[in-house]
Amino acid sequence: MNKWSISDAFFDRLAFATVLILCGFWSIVLQYKYAFFGYYDWDLAMYNHVMWNLMHGTTVSTVFGTSFLTNHAEYIAILLTPLYWIFPHALTLIHLKIFALFTAAGILYRIARGQLGPAVAFGLMLVYCFYPPNIFMLLYEFHFENLALPFLFSAIYYFFVRRKLFLFTVSILFAALVKENIALLIACFGLYALFQTRESKILWVGLPLLIGGGIFAFSMFFFVPYLRHNLGFMTANAYTSFYQIPALGSNHHFGWAYGAIIRAHLTRLFSAAFFNYFLELDSPLLFLSFLSPDKLFLGLPIFLQHLLSGEPRMRSIFYHYAATSGVYIFCAAVYGLAAIRPRVQDWFYRLIIGLILLMSFLNASLWFHSDRFAARTRWEDHFDPVRWQLVKKIPRDAGVTASFDFLAELSLRKNLYSFHTIWMGGNAFSGQTPQDVVTGSRWALIDFNCVWLREELAKADAAARRSVARRMTRFFEMADWRVEAAADNLVLFRKDGSGTKLVEVLPVPGYRTNQSRVWVREIFSLSGVNFKADPAGRCLELVWDAQKSTDSVYRMSLGFSQNGTVIFNQKKIIGYGVYATNLWQKGERIKEKIWLFIPPEMSPGSYNIVASIYQDNETAPVVLKGLDRNGKPVRGKMIVLGRIHIP
């Protein structure tokens, strides 16, 4: 052996060490994300709540509003219950996802090592570890589907490399229990074996078809429909996009309107999204997977699921879906490389390997410097310490309604509800009503600046915005919600508590205001400003008079100014979502309270409390005019509401 050569054992140890280091790195990153409320969708909270309820003997989750098995046949959750009983925390699921991905990477190394040698196998393993669909999957929430990755790679390893029937069967059994679409992938092994020469061929064909096909058929045609029918659901919620065509104007099942459904699927197959999907998946590997189409056949169900779906997210690398496709892309690329290796000269083969590494590096660099990646990794803000303080005020056994970014941290309890159920008018899974949410909740922790609520209001027309506002108003009218603690847009309510009301309509003759009057486009005016101490914190009390009705949701940017420079500002809906401006009636007087948040980096001193007002989604503030609290004329885009001293 040449003294400069590197042994195979060295690459084995290097691959193992790399997997361990990356597991540790991502563990730190995603714990950091959790600590700073980076899980602001609801998937992690849903599945953590599912696990908590399974630990307590039920498949029903109040976040779902029903049994989680009415959505997907994720039987693996039941098998994970003993582990979750030892480590009952949302981070348990996150660490399972990390472990699954990098275990899959290690098995990929073993598959490629036998075909291409350890050095090339290690390079491909690195490409897989930094493969953008896998990185975005890690940064996204949690889905059980990602736990199938090591089982799928293990099945491929024991099917093609080792041909160990027992270990293959164990792998496909666990994979099929992860989710119904994974079970269909398992059945493809049986179809593949049908055209191979193997010992015990009947078992290699029959076991995958029986396990994968059986679990898929049982789940999709009997068990899940049975659960959904008993609960009054008429469709298989997870796959409605395959048989519902919006252009038809109503929901049609697959047996109806065959022509429209086929045309829609053909349109998707030959659309730009189709080619873009494979470009994002396969370009880092120079499309070598197409040199091994038989390995791609094993992933045909997942490719068709994504390409034929009417759900754009399934054809995107930014969620959890594409990671499953990556198993077959990499497997086919390994065997594609193995196929051309003996047919080309060594220098050309090395050139291909170098180009794969270069293209993968450039592809990953482009994505990791993209706005998408920045949005997925922007978690920390000024309010995180306050968020934890508010979360810790809620008793562990109390029912809670919360905005998305609080759900994961509050999911270890029996009754948990998402606030979006309120402003959307019901739960999409179960039809759960706002009245159900009120009944099951004693506390509510709401971020009125929630990104999902902002986006809903931004895309809605005037009628839809009014409907959203009415639903939120109705929720707060159903019970006597009182403010326990607050900071800016973050408000903790307690049902029948001793705190104050957040927003209320006042009797006009019976409530005196100061003499200030600042007009907002002759529609409403700010007629009272009071700065007072409150048990929940430093409170600014604003009184508004409505002169006209409006279809617009007005927002206010509130901040602190010193020497003409605004130090910090935060936008909020006037009237919060409790009673927004598009619901105000002519002649009403509305009082709202704002609990000021003082950013920790603000230096001691005196500051003006300043405000600007915006209409709907306009970026330019409204020109205000009138008199301030000192009787001085106001005409401009910013007004001074008061003064505060920070010691």
Disulfide bonds with the S-S distance in Angstrom:
none
